[in-house]
Amino acid sequence: MLATPLLPPDAPMAVTDRAFYEQLGQRLAERRKARNITQVELARILGIAQQTMAHDEGGSVRIATLALAAKALDTPIEDLIGSAATKTTGKRGPAPKIQQQLERVSALPKVRQRVISEVLDSMLAQATR
């Protein structure tokens, strides 16, 4: 099985990145538990060791594990990474551009979201003058 890490093992990781991966692992564990599947069972389904599954849930998720786990848990990968698209209210077609942008912003670390929010506040204040 391919075990490609999301980041190279020697890459320095920012605090916000570490938090993202830890939350990703937590969401993976939550989905597994919601389906009443043990780490051992999910590891067997994925063809990996239980210890690897524990590392994944601890924040060291690998791309191959993430994709296979999403499929095994019948969960969209977007739900695991925390950027699930919000549904539009009965409209067909693609979401409006501003909605797509907001979804992309919501997937960013909180620090970056705050910067974007401040820029928007500034621009909106100028637009109402």
N, C-alpha and C positions, 0 to 999 in steps of 0.2 A: 504494500500500500504506500502511496505517495504521502510523505509526511513533511510537506513544505511549511515552515513557520510563516506567519504573517509578516514578521520582521526577521532580519538576519540575527543570529544569536548574539553577536557582539555589538549590535546597534544600540546606542544610548537611547533610553526611553524617557520622554518627558513625563512629568507627574500626571498631566491630563491624559496622555496616551495610556499610561499604566492603569489609570482609573477606568478608561474605556474598555480595556481588555478584561479587567476584573469584573466590570458590569456585564460584559459579553459572557464571561464564564458563569456568572450568577444567573443570567437569563437562560443559558443552556441547562443549568441544573434545575431551575424552576420548571422549565418545559418538561424535562425528564421526569421530575417528581409528580407533576400534574398528570402524567400518563401512567403513574405507578410503575415506573421502570427503575430498576436499580442501576448503579454505575456498572456493576458487573454485567448485567444484561445488555445495556446499551453498548458497552465496550465489545461484547461478543458479537452483537449485530453489526458493529462498525469494523470488526476485524482488528481491534487494537487491544492493548493490555489495559486492565482496569486502572493501573497506575497512570497511564497516559491519559485516560479519561479524567482522572482526578486532577491532573495537571491542567488539562483543558478547562475544566470547571474552575480552576484556581486562577485563570487568567493567562494561560499559555496556549491559547487556542491555535490550532493549525488549520490552514485553509481546507485541506482535504477532510479533516474531521468535521469542520463547520458545515460544509456542504452536505456530507453524508448524514450528519446528525439532524440537520434541518429536514432532510428527506425522511429519515427514520422516525422522527417525531411529528411528521406531517405538519411542520411549521415553516412558514416562509422565512427565508434567510434574513429578510429585512426585519422581521420581528426579533430575531436573535441579535442582530447588530444594532437594533434600537432606532431604525429609521423607517418604520412602517408608514406607508403612505396613508393619509386620511382619505376616506371615501367622500366623493362629491355627492351632493344631494340629488340623486336621480338623473344627473346630466350624463349624456354620452360624450365620448371623445376624450381627448387629453385634458388634464387639469390646466387651469389658467396658469400662465407663466409665473405670476406672483405667488401662487400656491406652491408650485414646484420649487421656487426659490426658498420659500419659508420652510418647506420640508427639508431642503438641503441644509439650511441654516440650523434647523433643530437637531440635525445629526452631528453638528460640530461641537467641540468642547465648549463648556460654559464661558470660558474666558473669551473665546472668539465670538460667541453669540453676543456677549456684552458689548464688544467693540462694534459689531455690526449694528446693534441696537442704538448705540450712541450716534453713529453716523446717520442712521435713519432719523433719529430724533432731531438732529441738527438740520438735516435737509428738509424735513417737514416743517420745522419752525421757520425756515427761510421761505418756504413755498407759501406760507400763510401771511406773509408780510405784504 
